[in-house]
């Protein structure tokens, strides 16, 4: 379970997070939705101990990320599709991550197959399309067979088939009892993927509901909550 309480973060004169609180629960794909600049990425980076909050806490199964031993066994994250070194092959990239967290090397082959990258396992990442790098990021996230997945804009760069694939994959992972937190600014796509909705604006939680309980389309609900005007 992910539990965020009263997070605040300021960069210079900009208040990126303003008392943000929310939970993401097992067995559910939770959508963390908001416009670019709403504070989504800042919150996820604090959750993963890449940034420090000014105040508040962000916990995974009751612990800060930096308190988790061999974190890939507990949390898999995709924040940047370009994180892999372009000179490494997909297999080498994953093998290095596996070694760092004492994960059996056989998992590398498993997740490459699971994410549709088996045929390019020994090709250099620098030649990958953005969609292939997104798949490699998800392969890395799944490497330790974690109970929690944190994904920032995972459909960027994917074609229609890739989007359908990641949608079905995330739903299947949640059905296994995992916690899946998915950040996105694409309301129409999120509506087809997530079960529970968190809407964030100006660093604050504006609304929370299940998709099933929405009184209208997710896009209309989002626009109402944020006060934005449809184009």
C-alpha positions as a Python dict, from the first residue, in 0.01 Angstrom:
ca = {
    (1, 'X'): (0, 0, 0),
    (2, 'X'): (109, 355, -73),
    (3, 'X'): (25, 617, 189),
    (4, 'X'): (103, 986, 138),
    (5, 'X'): (30, 1236, 415),
    (6, 'X'): (52, 1616, 412),
    (7, 'X'): (338, 1644, 161),
    (8, 'X'): (470, 1992, 97),
    (9, 'X'): (751, 2089, -137),
    (10, 'X'): (870, 2430, -251),
    (11, 'X'): (1122, 2512, -521),
    (12, 'X'): (1226, 2872, -479),
    (13, 'X'): (901, 3070, -492),
    (14, 'X'): (705, 2783, -648),
    (15, 'X'): (498, 2561, -420),
    (16, 'X'): (494, 2228, -602),
    (17, 'X'): (305, 2034, -331),
    (18, 'X'): (67, 2188, -81),
    (19, 'X'): (-40, 1941, 188),
    (20, 'X'): (-98, 1650, -52),
    (21, 'X'): (-249, 1334, 100),
    (22, 'X'): (-375, 1015, -65),
    (23, 'X'): (-366, 634, -53),
    (24, 'X'): (-321, 376, -329),
    (25, 'X'): (-444, 29, -233),
    (26, 'X'): (-367, -328, -341),
    (27, 'X'): (-572, -487, -616),
    (28, 'X'): (-655, -152, -777),
    (29, 'X'): (-513, 54, -1063),
    (30, 'X'): (-511, 403, -912),
    (31, 'X'): (-494, 694, -1154),
    (32, 'X'): (-291, 993, -1033),
    (33, 'X'): (-427, 1252, -1272),
    (34, 'X'): (-352, 1614, -1339),
    (35, 'X'): (-217, 1860, -1591),
    (36, 'X'): (154, 1897, -1655),
    (37, 'X'): (293, 2096, -1363),
    (38, 'X'): (21, 1986, -1120),
    (39, 'X'): (276, 1821, -888),
    (40, 'X'): (241, 1457, -994),
    (41, 'X'): (605, 1391, -1078),
    (42, 'X'): (727, 1575, -769),
    (43, 'X'): (508, 1357, -547),
    (44, 'X'): (630, 1038, -716),
    (45, 'X'): (993, 1143, -686),
    (46, 'X'): (947, 1207, -314),
    (47, 'X'): (774, 869, -280),
    (48, 'X'): (1081, 706, -439),
    (49, 'X'): (1330, 907, -228),
    (50, 'X'): (1466, 1097, -529),
    (51, 'X'): (1355, 1430, -378),
    (52, 'X'): (1304, 1529, -15),
    (53, 'X'): (976, 1679, 105),
    (54, 'X'): (976, 1996, 310),
    (55, 'X'): (724, 1826, 538),
    (56, 'X'): (490, 1527, 545),
    (57, 'X'): (564, 1164, 462),
    (58, 'X'): (529, 918, 174),
    (59, 'X'): (532, 551, 274),
    (60, 'X'): (526, 218, 93),
    (61, 'X'): (399, -64, 312),
    (62, 'X'): (463, 160, 612),
    (63, 'X'): (826, 245, 524),
    (64, 'X'): (1007, 517, 336),
    (65, 'X'): (1158, 393, 12),
    (66, 'X'): (1511, 453, 140),
    (67, 'X'): (1438, 223, 436),
    (68, 'X'): (1350, -75, 214),
    (69, 'X'): (1620, -338, 173),
    (70, 'X'): (1659, -448, -192),
    (71, 'X'): (1377, -217, -301),
    (72, 'X'): (1315, -376, -644),
    (73, 'X'): (1161, -671, -459),
    (74, 'X'): (897, -437, -314),
    (75, 'X'): (860, -146, -558),
    (76, 'X'): (892, -130, -934),
    (77, 'X'): (895, 218, -1087),
    (78, 'X'): (905, 379, -1431),
    (79, 'X'): (970, 753, -1413),
    (80, 'X'): (1189, 810, -1718),
    (81, 'X'): (1183, 598, -2034),
    (82, 'X'): (1533, 724, -2116),
    (83, 'X'): (1695, 602, -1794),
    (84, 'X'): (1880, 306, -1950),
    (85, 'X'): (2231, 369, -2081),
    (86, 'X'): (2212, 380, -2463),
    (87, 'X'): (2532, 178, -2502),
    (88, 'X'): (2399, -121, -2308),
    (89, 'X'): (2184, -395, -2445),
    (90, 'X'): (1841, -449, -2293),
    (91, 'X'): (1964, -775, -2139),
    (92, 'X'): (2276, -614, -1990),
    (93, 'X'): (2075, -324, -1847),
    (94, 'X'): (1835, -559, -1670),
    (95, 'X'): (2112, -797, -1563),
    (96, 'X'): (2294, -511, -1385),
    (97, 'X'): (1974, -414, -1203),
    (98, 'X'): (1913, -776, -1107),
    (99, 'X'): (2264, -813, -966),
    (100, 'X'): (2228, -494, -760),
    (101, 'X'): (1919, -631, -585),
    (102, 'X'): (2024, -998, -571),
    (103, 'X'): (1756, -1105, -819),
    (104, 'X'): (1807, -1431, -1002),
    (105, 'X'): (1936, -1376, -1356),
    (106, 'X'): (1655, -1596, -1493),
    (107, 'X'): (1412, -1311, -1418),
    (108, 'X'): (1579, -1101, -1688),
    (109, 'X'): (1470, -1346, -1957),
    (110, 'X'): (1124, -1372, -1800),
    (111, 'X'): (1050, -998, -1797),
    (112, 'X'): (1196, -944, -2145),
    (113, 'X'): (950, -1202, -2273),
    (114, 'X'): (667, -1059, -2062),
    (115, 'X'): (716, -712, -2210),
    (116, 'X'): (761, -823, -2571),
    (117, 'X'): (1134, -748, -2588),
    (118, 'X'): (1277, -1101, -2617),
    (119, 'X'): (1367, -1052, -2985),
    (120, 'X'): (1567, -736, -2913),
    (121, 'X'): (1724, -847, -2584),
    (122, 'X'): (2077, -818, -2722),
    (123, 'X'): (2031, -493, -2914),
    (124, 'X'): (2164, -165, -2777),
    (125, 'X'): (1909, 57, -2606),
    (126, 'X'): (2029, 359, -2804),
    (127, 'X'): (1858, 215, -3111),
    (128, 'X'): (1523, 163, -2936),
    (129, 'X'): (1213, 366, -3017),
    (130, 'X'): (1047, 553, -2730),
    (131, 'X'): (782, 282, -2713),
    (132, 'X'): (1048, 10, -2681),
    (133, 'X'): (1219, 209, -2406),
    (134, 'X'): (884, 233, -2226),
    (135, 'X'): (859, -146, -2243),
    (136, 'X'): (1214, -179, -2112),
    (137, 'X'): (1126, 50, -1821),
    (138, 'X'): (831, -172, -1733),
    (139, 'X'): (1054, -479, -1762),
    (140, 'X'): (1290, -320, -1508),
    (141, 'X'): (997, -238, -1281),
    (142, 'X'): (879, -601, -1290),
    (143, 'X'): (1225, -748, -1237),
    (144, 'X'): (1189, -809, -864),
    (145, 'X'): (827, -929, -891),
    (146, 'X'): (722, -634, -669),
    (147, 'X'): (393, -585, -486),
    (148, 'X'): (386, -212, -574),
    (149, 'X'): (422, -48, -917),
    (150, 'X'): (465, 327, -970),
    (151, 'X'): (442, 447, -1331),
    (152, 'X'): (477, 804, -1458),
    (153, 'X'): (307, 858, -1797),
    (154, 'X'): (374, 497, -1913),
    (155, 'X'): (187, 522, -2246),
    (156, 'X'): (399, 805, -2386),
    (157, 'X'): (547, 692, -2715),
    (158, 'X'): (340, 376, -2742),
    (159, 'X'): (134, 301, -3052),
    (160, 'X'): (-228, 183, -3026),
    (161, 'X'): (-125, -182, -2985),
    (162, 'X'): (126, -87, -2714),
    (163, 'X'): (-133, 116, -2527),
    (164, 'X'): (-376, -177, -2532),
    (165, 'X'): (-97, -403, -2413),
    (166, 'X'): (3, -185, -2118),
    (167, 'X'): (-364, -136, -2024),
    (168, 'X'): (-426, -511, -2007),
    (169, 'X'): (-91, -571, -1834),
    (170, 'X'): (-159, -321, -1555),
    (171, 'X'): (-507, -456, -1499),
    (172, 'X'): (-370, -811, -1479),
    (173, 'X'): (-103, -703, -1229),
    (174, 'X'): (-363, -533, -1010),
    (175, 'X'): (-584, -844, -1031),
    (176, 'X'): (-294, -1037, -876),
    (177, 'X'): (-326, -812, -570),
    (178, 'X'): (-55, -560, -650),
    (179, 'X'): (-80, -187, -588),
    (180, 'X'): (-56, 4, -918),
    (181, 'X'): (-21, 384, -916),
    (182, 'X'): (-40, 536, -1263),
    (183, 'X'): (33, 903, -1327),
    (184, 'X'): (-117, 1058, -1640),
    (185, 'X'): (-247, 1381, -1794),
    (186, 'X'): (-441, 1187, -2062),
    (187, 'X'): (-795, 1160, -1927),
    (188, 'X'): (-943, 958, -2213),
    (189, 'X'): (-675, 690, -2184),
    (190, 'X'): (-682, 686, -1804),
    (191, 'X'): (-1057, 627, -1809),
    (192, 'X'): (-995, 295, -1988),
    (193, 'X'): (-716, 185, -1756),
    (194, 'X'): (-773, 292, -1394),
    (195, 'X'): (-1023, 180, -1130),
    (196, 'X'): (-978, 462, -882),
    (197, 'X'): (-911, 829, -953),
    (198, 'X'): (-704, 1089, -769),
    (199, 'X'): (-717, 1435, -927),
    (200, 'X'): (-439, 1674, -836),
    (201, 'X'): (-405, 2044, -910),
    (202, 'X'): (-154, 2301, -787),
    (203, 'X'): (-2, 2041, -556),
    (204, 'X'): (-329, 1956, -379),
    (205, 'X'): (-574, 1667, -399),
    (206, 'X'): (-886, 1810, -562),
    (207, 'X'): (-1101, 1498, -586),
    (208, 'X'): (-1101, 1123, -527),
    (209, 'X'): (-1351, 867, -654),
    (210, 'X'): (-1387, 531, -822),
    (211, 'X'): (-1433, 532, -1198),
    (212, 'X'): (-1754, 335, -1149),
    (213, 'X'): (-1897, 612, -931),
    (214, 'X'): (-1823, 897, -1172),
    (215, 'X'): (-2137, 1101, -1241),
    (216, 'X'): (-2011, 1180, -1594),
    (217, 'X'): (-1715, 1106, -1818),
    (218, 'X'): (-1375, 1121, -1651),
    (219, 'X'): (-1272, 1407, -1879),
    (220, 'X'): (-1581, 1613, -1788),
    (221, 'X'): (-1536, 1532, -1419),
    (222, 'X'): (-1170, 1634, -1438),
    (223, 'X'): (-1252, 1964, -1608),
    (224, 'X'): (-1516, 2037, -1342),
    (225, 'X'): (-1279, 1964, -1055),
    (226, 'X'): (-988, 2163, -1195),
    (227, 'X'): (-1186, 2449, -1347),
    (228, 'X'): (-1011, 2403, -1679),
    (229, 'X'): (-1187, 2481, -2005),
    (230, 'X'): (-1216, 2219, -2276),
    (231, 'X'): (-1036, 2307, -2599),
}
